[in-house]
């Protein structure tokens, strides 16, 4: 008989895709900051690979606007990473903390929508 899976350990394809997208965007951002490659070189390579794979859909922008961070956003992200590293939390603890922060933000948005001005 198959083992019952723990629902707390299951992730959706969407969560996997988003996580993968952020990891790739972070790597490109770091490589660009360090001067190893430029974002344009990455975009050119994506276009080259897509041209070799006819079934691949053409996407207008490889790094959609929300994933190209401003300097202020990058500074904030760096500070958050510094805090995580300084406190010694594990990757799992960090993910759980960020998940809970996201829930709080969602709750705040919902409460804000109910407020009349």
Legacy VTK file of the C-alpha trace (Angstrom):
# vtk DataFile Version 3.0
C-alpha trace
ASCII
DATASET POLYDATA
POINTS 117 float
0.000 0.000 0.000
1.255 3.494 -0.837
2.351 5.813 1.946
0.161 8.815 2.623
2.030 12.029 1.817
2.292 14.821 4.351
0.363 17.777 2.896
2.801 20.166 4.619
5.599 18.789 2.430
3.743 19.022 -0.891
4.381 21.892 -3.284
2.524 22.882 -6.429
4.055 23.114 -9.880
3.457 26.850 -9.662
5.523 27.078 -6.457
8.318 25.076 -8.070
8.251 27.216 -11.219
8.268 30.471 -9.241
11.078 29.249 -6.997
13.084 28.190 -10.044
12.450 31.541 -11.723
13.657 33.486 -8.673
16.756 31.298 -8.345
17.688 31.834 -11.995
16.991 35.585 -11.791
19.109 35.800 -8.621
22.002 33.979 -10.288
21.862 36.238 -13.341
21.671 39.312 -11.109
24.704 38.187 -9.067
26.755 37.260 -12.135
25.912 40.635 -13.682
26.862 42.510 -10.485
30.189 40.683 -10.333
30.894 41.482 -13.980
31.028 37.832 -15.068
28.236 38.224 -17.629
25.720 40.876 -18.605
21.966 40.511 -18.670
22.118 41.222 -22.392
24.435 38.217 -22.884
21.904 36.058 -21.027
19.050 37.409 -23.154
21.066 36.759 -26.326
21.776 33.184 -25.225
18.106 32.601 -24.402
17.166 33.833 -27.882
19.813 31.589 -29.453
18.587 28.537 -27.557
14.976 29.321 -28.427
15.853 29.580 -32.109
17.351 26.074 -31.897
14.180 24.779 -30.235
11.243 25.588 -32.520
8.635 24.352 -30.035
9.753 26.870 -27.404
7.388 29.808 -27.091
8.851 33.203 -27.761
8.595 35.423 -24.732
8.991 39.143 -25.254
10.940 39.662 -22.070
13.054 36.959 -20.458
13.121 38.779 -17.127
9.676 40.303 -16.554
9.687 43.701 -14.866
8.823 42.475 -11.343
11.985 40.359 -11.349
14.339 43.131 -12.441
14.961 44.819 -9.138
15.689 48.467 -8.606
18.759 49.479 -6.624
16.568 50.139 -3.575
14.996 46.688 -3.849
18.408 45.065 -4.284
19.695 46.889 -1.201
16.705 45.709 0.812
17.111 42.123 -0.408
20.808 42.220 0.502
19.944 43.437 4.019
17.344 40.687 4.439
19.910 38.066 3.368
22.432 39.553 5.799
19.885 39.230 8.616
19.101 35.629 7.698
22.809 34.783 7.578
23.532 36.604 10.847
20.794 34.734 12.706
21.865 31.369 11.337
18.412 30.252 10.211
18.243 27.279 7.874
16.888 27.449 4.326
13.753 25.654 5.505
13.256 28.122 8.367
13.802 31.028 5.982
11.208 29.703 3.537
8.704 29.216 6.352
9.351 32.712 7.700
8.906 34.268 4.255
5.735 32.226 3.712
4.339 33.600 6.975
5.343 37.161 6.049
3.549 36.698 2.726
0.414 35.577 4.566
0.584 38.692 6.746
0.946 40.911 3.687
-2.033 39.197 2.044
-4.063 39.693 5.223
-3.081 43.364 5.328
-4.159 43.808 1.715
-7.523 42.187 2.382
-8.090 44.307 5.455
-7.091 47.415 3.501
-9.656 46.627 0.822
-12.418 46.459 3.440
-11.519 49.863 4.851
-13.499 52.821 3.536
-11.931 56.228 3.199
LINES 1 118
117 0 1 2 3 4 5 6 7 8 9 10 11 12 13 14 15 16 17 18 19 20 21 22 23 24 25 26 27 28 29 30 31 32 33 34 35 36 37 38 39 40 41 42 43 44 45 46 47 48 49 50 51 52 53 54 55 56 57 58 59 60 61 62 63 64 65 66 67 68 69 70 71 72 73 74 75 76 77 78 79 80 81 82 83 84 85 86 87 88 89 90 91 92 93 94 95 96 97 98 99 100 101 102 103 104 105 106 107 108 109 110 111 112 113 114 115 116
